[in-house]
Amino acid sequence: MKRISKFLSLLMVVAMLSMLIPVSALAAGEDVSDQAPASELGLVLVTAEEADPEIVLTETLATSTDIALLPAATEITVPADNSPETNSVEEQPIISTIEPETIETQAATYLCLTQNGVIIDVLATNTGSDYAYDSVANELTLNNFIGEKLDVKSTTVPFKLVLLGTNSIKTDNGFAVKVEGDMNASGTGTLIAEGQATPDLMGGGINVVGNLVIDSGTYDIAAVGYESSSSAVGILAGDNAEYMTMGNLTINGGNIDVTAYNSDYAGAFGLFAFGDLVVNGGAINAFTDSPTSYSRGIGAYDKLIFNGGYTVVESIADHGDAGALFSYNKIIINNGILDLCTSGAVAKALVAEGSIDISAIYGDVNRDAACLYLEPLSTQTFKKHHTSSANPKTGVDATASEATVAGAALIMLIGLALVVSKRGAQA
């Protein structure tokens, strides 16, 4: 019995020792004498031969409450030399391979409004109570703005001026609106632009040193000259500085009312372009007065072309030279209605150093007349061809006699109708 009890005691000792040895280690025949007990092991080490070249420690079940479990998605790396030091891998920002959309700005390089004597840098302050600037479209909207100046430098894309409400810009120092570059003007509002010349600067409403296009809007423009040194110009495209800058003026629509006055020798000009001036539509009313110098309504250094619209010009030069339309090249009238009148020591409705080309739709036109009314015959209701008269209107005869005859004929028809009706009643 003693031997049996000793044998059972020995079996119990062996069983207890076997419980301390991991089963996987026994199966592999590894020496586990240096390993920690299972109750203290929370992470399983995967060697380089068993996984990637980089040794990764992954989560396993912990049998001790003293060891916190790692989050399921967390990985910890250690150097390949099995160094016991481990460092957590910080989450890195995602680097997108998709390039962000780039918006090319078209802003002017200089854009300032002067209001109450204060210069507003519109590029720095895009929005005010009476203006707003869109730098991407390079578009300035004025809404009931009252000030003294609008100065713009825009060399890449056209500067756009949009009018809302009634806007007033008045200055005694050159042009109220001065743009270096191309400009497009439009809107449902009104621009009142008045400027006065100085000894060194021409004065007027709008000067665009580039191409100017007017699509819509209402423009009330006034220009005053400065004695013999500087001209008064209502709207000017281009510049006559040291190197003359060509500029085209195109009018597609809108209502434009221009007045230019100069008391001395520098002259008064309503609308002028150092390139071509083209009228496609809209309504223009230009009045110029220069008692002793040049008084010019609408003109161009190159071609002056009318394709439509309704244009009224009156130019006065009591002791000077008056011209309603003028060009240093040629005048071309294709369409539209034009009411032109001049008075002065020298007065002609049409003045051109080159040719004066007028469409046949106007009939015969006296190109030397002081006043002309040009209206396409196709829009009139004449029963017979009317020859043009030099004064006061062209395309319309001074036919009071025809009106009398027409009236008499109408009375006769009415009388005849009454006679016929009475005879019918008697029958």
VENSUL-V654824 format. One record per backbone hydrogen bond with DSSP energy under -1.0 kcal/mol. NH is the residue of the N-H (numbers start at 1). CO is the residue of the C=O. E is the energy in kcal/mol with one decimal. If there is no record, write none. Layout:
NH_CO_E, NH_CO_E
//
This chain:
5_1_-2.6, 6_2_-2.4, 7_3_-2.4, 8_4_-2.5, 9_5_-2.1, 10_6_-2.2, 11_7_-2.1, 12_8_-2.0, 13_9_-1.8, 14_10_-2.3, 15_11_-2.3, 16_12_-2.1, 17_13_-2.3, 18_14_-2.3, 19_15_-1.3, 26_22_-1.8, 27_23_-2.3, 28_24_-1.7, 29_25_-1.1, 30_25_-2.0, 35_32_-1.0, 40_37_-1.8, 41_38_-1.2, 51_47_-1.3, 57_76_-2.3, 67_64_-1.2, 74_71_-1.7, 76_57_-1.2, 77_87_-1.1, 78_55_-1.6, 82_79_-1.3, 87_77_-1.5, 106_135_-1.1, 109_153_-1.8, 110_153_-1.6, 112_151_-2.7, 113_120_-1.9, 114_149_-2.2, 115_118_-2.7, 118_115_-2.0, 120_113_-3.9, 122_111_-1.8, 122_120_-1.2, 125_121_-2.4, 128_131_-2.7, 132_141_-1.8, 133_126_-2.0, 134_139_-2.8, 138_134_-1.2, 139_134_-2.0, 140_160_-3.1, 141_132_-3.1, 142_162_-2.5, 143_130_-2.3, 144_164_-1.4, 147_168_-2.8, 148_114_-3.1, 149_114_-1.2, 150_176_-1.8, 151_112_-2.6, 152_178_-2.3, 153_110_-2.9, 154_180_-2.9, 159_182_-2.8, 160_138_-2.5, 161_184_-3.0, 162_140_-2.8, 163_186_-2.2, 164_142_-2.6, 167_190_-2.5, 168_145_-2.9, 169_192_-3.3, 170_147_-1.9, 171_194_-2.2, 174_196_-2.9, 176_204_-1.8, 177_205_-2.1, 178_150_-2.9, 179_207_-2.5, 180_152_-2.8, 183_211_-2.8, 184_159_-2.5, 185_213_-2.8, 186_161_-2.3, 188_163_-1.2, 189_163_-2.1, 190_165_-3.1, 191_218_-2.8, 192_167_-3.3, 193_220_-1.9, 194_169_-2.1, 195_222_-1.9, 197_224_-2.9, 198_201_-2.4, 203_231_-2.0, 204_174_-1.3, 205_234_-1.3, 206_234_-2.0, 207_177_-2.6, 208_236_-2.5, 209_179_-3.2, 210_208_-2.1, 212_248_-3.0, 213_183_-2.1, 214_250_-2.7, 215_185_-2.8, 218_189_-2.1, 219_255_-3.1, 220_191_-2.7, 221_257_-3.3, 222_193_-2.1, 223_259_-2.2, 224_195_-1.8, 225_261_-2.3, 226_230_-2.0, 229_226_-1.6, 230_226_-1.5, 232_267_-2.0, 233_203_-2.6, 234_269_-2.1, 235_270_-2.0, 236_206_-2.7, 237_272_-2.1, 238_208_-3.3, 239_245_-2.0, 245_239_-2.0, 249_276_-2.6, 250_212_-2.7, 251_278_-2.7, 252_214_-2.9, 253_214_-1.2, 255_217_-2.5, 256_283_-3.1, 257_219_-3.2, 258_285_-2.8, 259_221_-1.9, 260_287_-2.2, 261_223_-2.3, 262_289_-2.0, 266_227_-1.3, 268_294_-2.5, 269_232_-2.8, 270_296_-2.0, 271_297_-2.1, 272_235_-2.4, 273_299_-1.2, 274_237_-2.6, 275_247_-2.2, 277_303_-2.6, 278_249_-2.7, 279_305_-2.6, 280_251_-3.1, 281_251_-1.5, 283_254_-2.6, 284_310_-2.6, 285_256_-2.8, 286_312_-2.8, 287_258_-2.6, 288_314_-2.2, 289_260_-2.1, 290_316_-2.2, 295_321_-2.7, 296_268_-2.7, 297_323_-2.1, 298_324_-2.5, 299_271_-2.7, 300_326_-1.3, 301_273_-2.9, 302_275_-2.2, 304_330_-2.3, 305_277_-2.8, 306_332_-2.4, 307_279_-3.5, 310_282_-2.4, 311_337_-2.9, 312_284_-2.8, 313_339_-2.6, 314_286_-2.4, 315_341_-2.0, 316_288_-2.6, 317_343_-2.5, 319_291_-3.7, 321_293_-1.6, 322_346_-3.5, 323_295_-2.5, 324_348_-1.2, 325_349_-2.7, 326_298_-2.0, 327_351_-1.6, 328_300_-1.9, 331_355_-2.1, 332_304_-3.2, 333_357_-3.0, 334_306_-2.9, 335_306_-1.6, 337_309_-2.4, 338_374_-2.5, 339_311_-3.1, 340_372_-3.3, 341_313_-1.9, 342_370_-1.1, 343_315_-1.8, 345_317_-1.3, 346_320_-2.1, 348_322_-1.9, 349_369_-2.8, 351_325_-2.6, 353_327_-2.0, 354_329_-1.6, 357_331_-3.2, 359_333_-2.5, 362_359_-1.5, 363_360_-1.8, 367_365_-1.0, 369_366_-1.5, 372_340_-2.5, 374_338_-3.4, 377_361_-3.7, 379_376_-1.8, 380_377_-1.4, 399_397_-1.8, 403_399_-1.7, 404_400_-2.1, 405_401_-2.6, 406_402_-2.6, 407_403_-2.4, 408_404_-2.6, 409_405_-2.5, 410_406_-1.9, 411_407_-2.1, 412_408_-2.3, 413_409_-2.1, 414_410_-2.2, 415_411_-2.6, 416_412_-2.6, 417_413_-2.2, 418_414_-2.0, 419_415_-2.2, 420_416_-2.4, 421_417_-2.2, 422_418_-2.1, 423_419_-2.4, 424_420_-2.1, 425_421_-1.7, 426_422_-2.3, 427_423_-2.1
//
